[in-house]
Amino acid sequence: MTLPARDGDGYLVDMNIWSPEIGKAMAEVDGIEIDEIKWEQILKAREYFEEYSVVPPIRKFAKFLGANQKDIFKMWMTGPMKPITKYGGLPKPTGCV
């Protein structure tokens, strides 16, 4: 699969062309393993974005998921909103992530 254009941070230049296949292929190219739990979080972030037209800060996102913020950080080994939004075809999170 040829990946669509991405910016310097690896985000899609045109978020409207996102598909689950593209999201998974981007993660694979970046060497990130996406398991079912991570994929569920990516889809939930898309759901949140569709409902509120904004990428949630991690605190709100953890509450939205009904999950522990620390567990989400451990799972992603980094600020979780960046990979979640990147592979979900969403805009980059702003502010403190």
Rosetta constraint file for C-alpha pairs under 8 A:
AtomPair CA 1 CA 25 HARMONIC 7.55 0.50
AtomPair CA 3 CA 22 HARMONIC 6.80 0.50
AtomPair CA 3 CA 25 HARMONIC 7.40 0.50
AtomPair CA 3 CA 26 HARMONIC 7.09 0.50
AtomPair CA 4 CA 12 HARMONIC 6.99 0.50
AtomPair CA 4 CA 13 HARMONIC 7.93 0.50
AtomPair CA 5 CA 12 HARMONIC 6.07 0.50
AtomPair CA 5 CA 13 HARMONIC 5.70 0.50
AtomPair CA 5 CA 14 HARMONIC 7.63 0.50
AtomPair CA 6 CA 10 HARMONIC 5.13 0.50
AtomPair CA 6 CA 11 HARMONIC 5.11 0.50
AtomPair CA 6 CA 12 HARMONIC 4.35 0.50
AtomPair CA 6 CA 13 HARMONIC 5.04 0.50
AtomPair CA 7 CA 11 HARMONIC 5.41 0.50
AtomPair CA 7 CA 12 HARMONIC 6.36 0.50
AtomPair CA 7 CA 13 HARMONIC 5.82 0.50
AtomPair CA 10 CA 86 HARMONIC 7.04 0.50
AtomPair CA 11 CA 86 HARMONIC 5.21 0.50
AtomPair CA 11 CA 87 HARMONIC 7.75 0.50
AtomPair CA 11 CA 89 HARMONIC 7.03 0.50
AtomPair CA 11 CA 90 HARMONIC 7.87 0.50
AtomPair CA 11 CA 91 HARMONIC 7.49 0.50
AtomPair CA 11 CA 92 HARMONIC 7.34 0.50
AtomPair CA 12 CA 18 HARMONIC 7.73 0.50
AtomPair CA 12 CA 86 HARMONIC 7.43 0.50
AtomPair CA 12 CA 89 HARMONIC 6.21 0.50
AtomPair CA 12 CA 90 HARMONIC 7.99 0.50
AtomPair CA 14 CA 18 HARMONIC 7.88 0.50
AtomPair CA 15 CA 89 HARMONIC 5.23 0.50
AtomPair CA 15 CA 90 HARMONIC 6.21 0.50
AtomPair CA 15 CA 91 HARMONIC 7.44 0.50
AtomPair CA 16 CA 89 HARMONIC 7.81 0.50
AtomPair CA 18 CA 22 HARMONIC 6.08 0.50
AtomPair CA 18 CA 23 HARMONIC 6.83 0.50
AtomPair CA 18 CA 88 HARMONIC 7.50 0.50
AtomPair CA 18 CA 89 HARMONIC 5.37 0.50
AtomPair CA 19 CA 23 HARMONIC 6.25 0.50
AtomPair CA 19 CA 89 HARMONIC 7.85 0.50
AtomPair CA 20 CA 24 HARMONIC 6.17 0.50
AtomPair CA 20 CA 88 HARMONIC 7.80 0.50
AtomPair CA 21 CA 25 HARMONIC 6.05 0.50
AtomPair CA 22 CA 26 HARMONIC 6.04 0.50
AtomPair CA 22 CA 87 HARMONIC 8.00 0.50
AtomPair CA 23 CA 27 HARMONIC 6.42 0.50
AtomPair CA 23 CA 86 HARMONIC 7.86 0.50
AtomPair CA 23 CA 87 HARMONIC 4.51 0.50
AtomPair CA 23 CA 88 HARMONIC 5.93 0.50
AtomPair CA 23 CA 89 HARMONIC 6.77 0.50
AtomPair CA 24 CA 28 HARMONIC 6.20 0.50
AtomPair CA 24 CA 34 HARMONIC 7.22 0.50
AtomPair CA 24 CA 87 HARMONIC 6.87 0.50
AtomPair CA 25 CA 29 HARMONIC 6.17 0.50
AtomPair CA 26 CA 30 HARMONIC 6.21 0.50
AtomPair CA 26 CA 87 HARMONIC 6.55 0.50
AtomPair CA 27 CA 31 HARMONIC 6.14 0.50
AtomPair CA 27 CA 32 HARMONIC 4.94 0.50
AtomPair CA 27 CA 33 HARMONIC 6.75 0.50
AtomPair CA 27 CA 34 HARMONIC 7.08 0.50
AtomPair CA 27 CA 87 HARMONIC 6.40 0.50
AtomPair CA 28 CA 32 HARMONIC 5.67 0.50
AtomPair CA 28 CA 33 HARMONIC 6.69 0.50
AtomPair CA 34 CA 38 HARMONIC 5.66 0.50
AtomPair CA 34 CA 39 HARMONIC 6.10 0.50
AtomPair CA 35 CA 39 HARMONIC 6.10 0.50
AtomPair CA 36 CA 40 HARMONIC 6.07 0.50
AtomPair CA 37 CA 41 HARMONIC 6.38 0.50
AtomPair CA 38 CA 42 HARMONIC 6.30 0.50
AtomPair CA 38 CA 75 HARMONIC 7.98 0.50
AtomPair CA 38 CA 84 HARMONIC 7.82 0.50
AtomPair CA 39 CA 43 HARMONIC 6.26 0.50
AtomPair CA 40 CA 44 HARMONIC 6.09 0.50
AtomPair CA 41 CA 45 HARMONIC 6.12 0.50
AtomPair CA 41 CA 65 HARMONIC 7.65 0.50
AtomPair CA 41 CA 84 HARMONIC 6.98 0.50
AtomPair CA 42 CA 46 HARMONIC 6.44 0.50
AtomPair CA 42 CA 84 HARMONIC 5.10 0.50
AtomPair CA 42 CA 85 HARMONIC 6.89 0.50
AtomPair CA 42 CA 87 HARMONIC 7.04 0.50
AtomPair CA 42 CA 88 HARMONIC 5.33 0.50
AtomPair CA 43 CA 47 HARMONIC 6.25 0.50
AtomPair CA 43 CA 88 HARMONIC 6.81 0.50
AtomPair CA 44 CA 48 HARMONIC 6.13 0.50
AtomPair CA 44 CA 65 HARMONIC 7.37 0.50
AtomPair CA 45 CA 49 HARMONIC 6.11 0.50
AtomPair CA 45 CA 55 HARMONIC 7.29 0.50
AtomPair CA 45 CA 56 HARMONIC 7.60 0.50
AtomPair CA 45 CA 61 HARMONIC 7.44 0.50
AtomPair CA 45 CA 84 HARMONIC 7.16 0.50
AtomPair CA 45 CA 85 HARMONIC 7.04 0.50
AtomPair CA 45 CA 88 HARMONIC 7.35 0.50
AtomPair CA 46 CA 50 HARMONIC 6.09 0.50
AtomPair CA 46 CA 85 HARMONIC 7.95 0.50
AtomPair CA 46 CA 88 HARMONIC 6.44 0.50
AtomPair CA 46 CA 90 HARMONIC 7.10 0.50
AtomPair CA 47 CA 51 HARMONIC 6.24 0.50
AtomPair CA 48 CA 52 HARMONIC 5.99 0.50
AtomPair CA 48 CA 53 HARMONIC 7.59 0.50
AtomPair CA 48 CA 54 HARMONIC 7.57 0.50
AtomPair CA 48 CA 55 HARMONIC 7.33 0.50
AtomPair CA 48 CA 56 HARMONIC 7.33 0.50
AtomPair CA 49 CA 53 HARMONIC 4.69 0.50
AtomPair CA 49 CA 54 HARMONIC 5.08 0.50
AtomPair CA 49 CA 55 HARMONIC 5.61 0.50
AtomPair CA 49 CA 56 HARMONIC 7.53 0.50
AtomPair CA 49 CA 90 HARMONIC 7.82 0.50
AtomPair CA 50 CA 54 HARMONIC 7.91 0.50
AtomPair CA 55 CA 85 HARMONIC 7.61 0.50
AtomPair CA 55 CA 90 HARMONIC 7.49 0.50
AtomPair CA 55 CA 91 HARMONIC 7.13 0.50
AtomPair CA 55 CA 92 HARMONIC 7.74 0.50
AtomPair CA 55 CA 93 HARMONIC 5.89 0.50
AtomPair CA 56 CA 60 HARMONIC 5.92 0.50
AtomPair CA 56 CA 61 HARMONIC 5.54 0.50
AtomPair CA 56 CA 93 HARMONIC 7.62 0.50
AtomPair CA 57 CA 61 HARMONIC 6.10 0.50
AtomPair CA 57 CA 81 HARMONIC 7.41 0.50
AtomPair CA 57 CA 93 HARMONIC 7.52 0.50
AtomPair CA 57 CA 96 HARMONIC 7.53 0.50
AtomPair CA 57 CA 97 HARMONIC 6.37 0.50
AtomPair CA 58 CA 62 HARMONIC 5.91 0.50
AtomPair CA 58 CA 69 HARMONIC 7.05 0.50
AtomPair CA 58 CA 80 HARMONIC 7.46 0.50
AtomPair CA 58 CA 81 HARMONIC 6.41 0.50
AtomPair CA 58 CA 97 HARMONIC 6.54 0.50
AtomPair CA 59 CA 63 HARMONIC 6.39 0.50
AtomPair CA 59 CA 69 HARMONIC 6.68 0.50
AtomPair CA 60 CA 64 HARMONIC 6.03 0.50
AtomPair CA 61 CA 65 HARMONIC 6.13 0.50
AtomPair CA 62 CA 66 HARMONIC 5.91 0.50
AtomPair CA 62 CA 67 HARMONIC 5.06 0.50
AtomPair CA 62 CA 68 HARMONIC 6.07 0.50
AtomPair CA 62 CA 69 HARMONIC 5.35 0.50
AtomPair CA 62 CA 72 HARMONIC 7.65 0.50
AtomPair CA 63 CA 67 HARMONIC 6.29 0.50
AtomPair CA 63 CA 68 HARMONIC 7.80 0.50
AtomPair CA 67 CA 71 HARMONIC 7.47 0.50
AtomPair CA 67 CA 72 HARMONIC 7.47 0.50
AtomPair CA 68 CA 72 HARMONIC 6.55 0.50
AtomPair CA 69 CA 73 HARMONIC 6.41 0.50
AtomPair CA 70 CA 74 HARMONIC 6.21 0.50
AtomPair CA 71 CA 75 HARMONIC 6.11 0.50
AtomPair CA 72 CA 76 HARMONIC 6.39 0.50
AtomPair CA 72 CA 80 HARMONIC 6.68 0.50
AtomPair CA 73 CA 77 HARMONIC 5.75 0.50
AtomPair CA 73 CA 78 HARMONIC 6.00 0.50
AtomPair CA 73 CA 79 HARMONIC 6.27 0.50
AtomPair CA 73 CA 80 HARMONIC 5.72 0.50
AtomPair CA 74 CA 78 HARMONIC 7.48 0.50
AtomPair CA 76 CA 80 HARMONIC 5.57 0.50
AtomPair CA 76 CA 83 HARMONIC 7.92 0.50
AtomPair CA 79 CA 83 HARMONIC 7.89 0.50
AtomPair CA 79 CA 97 HARMONIC 6.02 0.50
AtomPair CA 80 CA 84 HARMONIC 6.11 0.50
AtomPair CA 80 CA 97 HARMONIC 7.71 0.50
AtomPair CA 81 CA 85 HARMONIC 5.80 0.50
AtomPair CA 81 CA 93 HARMONIC 6.75 0.50
AtomPair CA 81 CA 97 HARMONIC 6.38 0.50
AtomPair CA 82 CA 86 HARMONIC 5.93 0.50
AtomPair CA 82 CA 92 HARMONIC 6.72 0.50
AtomPair CA 82 CA 93 HARMONIC 6.57 0.50
AtomPair CA 82 CA 97 HARMONIC 7.52 0.50
AtomPair CA 83 CA 87 HARMONIC 5.92 0.50
AtomPair CA 84 CA 88 HARMONIC 5.92 0.50
AtomPair CA 85 CA 89 HARMONIC 6.11 0.50
AtomPair CA 85 CA 90 HARMONIC 4.85 0.50
AtomPair CA 85 CA 91 HARMONIC 6.52 0.50
AtomPair CA 85 CA 92 HARMONIC 6.46 0.50
AtomPair CA 85 CA 93 HARMONIC 7.26 0.50
AtomPair CA 86 CA 90 HARMONIC 6.04 0.50
AtomPair CA 86 CA 91 HARMONIC 7.31 0.50
AtomPair CA 86 CA 92 HARMONIC 6.97 0.50
AtomPair CA 93 CA 97 HARMONIC 6.85 0.50
